[in-house]
Amino acid sequence: MSALTFRHTIDDPSRFRSAASVGAYLGLTPRRNQSGESDINGKISRWCDRLLRTYLFEAATVLLYRTKKWSSLRARDWLAKRIGMNKAKVAIARKITVILHCVIWVDETSFDWGHAKAA
């Protein structure tokens, strides 16, 4: 469902210069309030499609809690310990948008789960 909703919402991948701008378009980046010397990072901006943002957030949740297979995205669980679980889920959802846009849709390649690095 996430991939279908992503495909429907984005529609034309060439309208974005980079894959990182897709996350900003979907409202998965922090809101910034700048004035003079103050620079405040707020909560996510919540622009665009709420349904797609919800699906991506759920996909990040499933990836963190239910998936047993190692992946480079799953290895980001250290982020949850550092900044909190909800912010980590948003960061992983933003990374999923980059993977869906750049790797799978534009380059037409498959996602590489990767291998765990030896300690």
Number of C-alpha atoms within 10 A of each C-alpha: 10 18 13 9 16 20 16 11 14 16 10 11 15 10 9 13 9 13 19 17 16 22 22 19 16 22 21 26 22 15 15 13 10 10 8 5 6 7 10 11 11 11 12 16 15 16 14 14 15 12 13 20 24 13 17 26 23 16 17 24 19 13 20 20 10 9 11 9 9 13 16 12 17 18 11 15 18 12 15 15 10 10 10 12 16 13 15 22 24 23 20 25 25 26 19 18 24 19 17 22 24 18 16 13 15 14 10 11 10 11 11 9 12 10 10 10 5 4 3
